Amino acid sequence: MKSSEKQVIINQLQEQIDSYDHFYLTDIAGLNAENTSDLRRLCFSQDVKLVVVKNTLLRKALENSNKEAEEIFDALKGNTTVMFSSNGNTPAKLIKDFAKKHKKPVLKAAYVEESIYMGADQLEALIAVKSKNELIADVVALLQSPMKTVLGQLQSGGNIIHGVLDTLKEKE
């Protein structure tokens, strides 16, 4: 491969790294063509972009990107496939579900919510990671809860007073 071709690939990878908030490095070596196609279809259906890369080109793209992901360089050994996603935990769930049947893909590293996760043992932690929007929704729900309780009590109190007034009215 010519140097100019490599530079084009590095630039494309860098654009993808910069445009996606989260990416996972996995190993899918050993999957046959049918299983690889199934994985690609599953990724496509869940809005995850799957790209097979050369480690040296990915390293250069990471060095040129806006993300501080130097810790991931240790995972750039052997076969590497990158999963790009806008949602932090979608690829982790996808990896877990697909690996139940096929033993692959194996998580090597991940860059999620500006944090680095290294190794397959981090998969459960990545599944539990909530996105920024999910955290905001949780805070809003917590803030609404006391207000809903107060409103419910005021409404039930109004019904009680109304019932007492109706009873008094009927006695007359």
C-alpha positions as CSV (number, residue, x, y, z in Angstrom):
1,M,0.0,0.0,0.0
2,K,1.3,3.4,-1.0
3,S,2.0,6.1,1.5
4,S,-0.7,8.3,0.0
5,E,-3.3,5.5,0.3
6,K,-2.3,5.1,4.0
7,Q,-2.7,8.8,4.6
8,V,-6.3,8.7,3.1
9,I,-7.2,5.9,5.4
10,I,-5.7,7.6,8.5
11,N,-7.7,10.8,7.6
12,Q,-10.9,8.8,7.3
13,L,-10.3,7.1,10.6
14,Q,-9.5,10.4,12.3
15,E,-12.8,11.9,11.0
16,Q,-14.7,9.0,12.4
17,I,-13.0,9.1,15.7
18,D,-13.7,12.8,16.0
19,S,-17.3,12.6,14.9
20,Y,-18.3,9.8,17.2
21,D,-18.4,10.2,21.0
22,H,-17.7,6.6,21.7
23,F,-15.7,3.8,20.2
24,Y,-14.8,0.2,21.1
25,L,-11.8,-1.8,20.0
26,T,-12.6,-5.5,19.6
27,D,-11.2,-8.7,18.2
28,I,-13.4,-10.6,15.8
29,A,-10.6,-12.9,14.5
30,G,-11.9,-16.5,14.1
31,L,-15.4,-15.6,13.0
32,N,-16.3,-17.1,9.6
33,A,-17.8,-15.0,6.8
34,E,-21.4,-15.8,7.7
35,N,-20.9,-14.8,11.4
36,T,-19.1,-11.7,10.4
37,S,-21.9,-10.7,8.1
38,D,-24.4,-11.4,10.9
39,L,-22.4,-9.1,13.2
40,R,-22.2,-6.4,10.6
41,R,-26.0,-6.6,10.1
42,L,-26.6,-6.4,13.8
43,C,-24.3,-3.4,14.1
44,F,-26.1,-1.7,11.3
45,S,-29.5,-2.3,12.8
46,Q,-28.3,-0.8,16.1
47,D,-26.6,2.3,14.5
48,V,-23.1,1.0,15.3
49,K,-20.4,1.4,12.6
50,L,-18.0,-1.5,12.4
51,V,-14.6,-1.0,10.7
52,V,-11.7,-3.4,10.5
53,V,-8.4,-1.5,10.8
54,K,-4.7,-1.9,10.8
55,N,-3.3,-1.1,14.2
56,T,-0.6,1.2,12.9
57,L,-3.1,3.3,10.9
58,L,-5.5,3.4,13.8
59,R,-2.7,4.5,16.1
60,K,-1.8,7.4,13.8
61,A,-5.4,8.4,13.5
62,L,-5.8,8.4,17.3
63,E,-2.6,10.5,17.6
64,N,-4.1,13.1,15.1
65,S,-7.6,13.1,16.7
66,N,-9.0,15.5,19.3
67,K,-9.5,12.7,21.8
68,E,-7.0,11.9,24.5
69,A,-6.8,8.1,24.1
70,E,-3.1,7.3,24.4
71,E,-3.9,4.6,27.0
72,I,-5.6,2.6,24.2
73,F,-2.3,2.2,22.4
74,D,-1.5,-0.9,24.5
75,A,-4.6,-2.7,23.1
76,L,-3.5,-2.2,19.5
77,K,-2.1,-5.7,19.1
78,G,-3.4,-8.6,16.9
79,N,-6.6,-8.2,14.9
80,T,-8.5,-5.0,15.7
81,T,-12.0,-4.0,14.7
82,V,-13.5,-0.6,15.8
83,M,-17.1,-0.1,16.7
84,F,-18.2,3.6,16.5
85,S,-21.4,4.6,18.2
86,S,-23.3,7.7,19.4
87,N,-24.6,5.8,22.4
88,G,-22.0,4.7,25.0
89,N,-23.5,1.3,26.0
90,T,-25.0,0.0,22.8
91,P,-21.8,-1.7,21.5
92,A,-21.2,-3.3,24.9
93,K,-24.7,-4.8,24.9
94,L,-24.2,-5.9,21.3
95,I,-20.8,-7.5,22.1
96,K,-22.3,-9.4,25.1
97,D,-25.3,-10.7,23.1
98,F,-23.3,-11.8,20.1
99,A,-20.5,-13.4,22.1
100,K,-23.0,-15.6,23.9
101,K,-23.3,-17.7,20.7
102,H,-20.0,-17.1,18.9
103,K,-17.4,-16.3,21.7
104,K,-16.5,-13.3,19.6
105,P,-16.1,-10.3,19.5
106,V,-13.8,-9.8,22.4
107,L,-13.5,-6.4,24.0
108,K,-9.9,-5.0,23.9
109,A,-10.6,-1.4,24.9
110,A,-13.2,1.3,24.8
111,Y,-13.4,5.1,24.8
112,V,-16.8,6.0,26.4
113,E,-17.9,9.2,28.0
114,E,-14.3,10.5,27.8
115,S,-13.0,7.6,29.8
116,I,-10.8,4.6,28.8
117,Y,-11.9,1.1,29.6
118,M,-9.3,-1.7,29.1
119,G,-9.9,-5.4,28.8
120,A,-12.8,-7.8,28.4
121,D,-13.5,-7.7,32.1
122,Q,-14.8,-4.1,31.7
123,L,-17.8,-5.2,29.5
124,E,-20.3,-5.3,32.4
125,A,-19.2,-1.8,33.6
126,L,-19.7,-0.5,30.0
127,I,-23.2,-2.0,29.8
128,A,-24.1,-0.1,33.0
129,V,-22.8,3.2,31.7
130,K,-25.6,5.7,31.2
131,S,-25.5,8.3,28.5
132,K,-25.7,12.0,29.3
133,N,-29.4,12.2,28.3
134,E,-30.2,9.2,30.5
135,L,-28.6,10.9,33.5
136,I,-30.4,14.1,32.8
137,A,-33.7,12.2,32.6
138,D,-32.9,10.6,36.0
139,V,-32.3,14.0,37.6
140,V,-35.5,15.4,36.2
141,A,-37.5,12.5,37.5
142,L,-35.9,12.9,40.9
143,L,-36.8,16.6,40.9
144,Q,-40.4,15.9,39.8
145,S,-41.0,13.3,42.4
146,P,-41.5,15.5,45.5
147,M,-43.6,17.9,43.5
148,K,-45.9,15.1,42.3
149,T,-46.3,13.9,45.8
150,V,-47.3,17.4,47.1
151,L,-49.8,17.8,44.3
152,G,-51.2,14.4,44.9
153,Q,-51.7,15.2,48.6
154,L,-53.3,18.6,47.8
155,Q,-55.7,17.0,45.4
156,S,-56.6,14.2,47.8
157,G,-57.1,16.8,50.6
158,G,-59.4,18.8,48.4
159,N,-61.5,15.7,47.8
160,I,-61.8,15.0,51.5
161,I,-62.8,18.6,52.2
162,H,-65.4,18.4,49.4
163,G,-66.7,15.2,50.8
164,V,-67.1,16.7,54.3
165,L,-68.9,19.7,52.9
166,D,-71.3,17.5,51.0
167,T,-72.0,15.5,54.1
168,L,-72.7,18.7,56.1
169,K,-74.9,20.0,53.4
170,E,-77.0,16.8,53.4
171,K,-77.4,16.9,57.2
172,E,-79.1,20.3,56.9
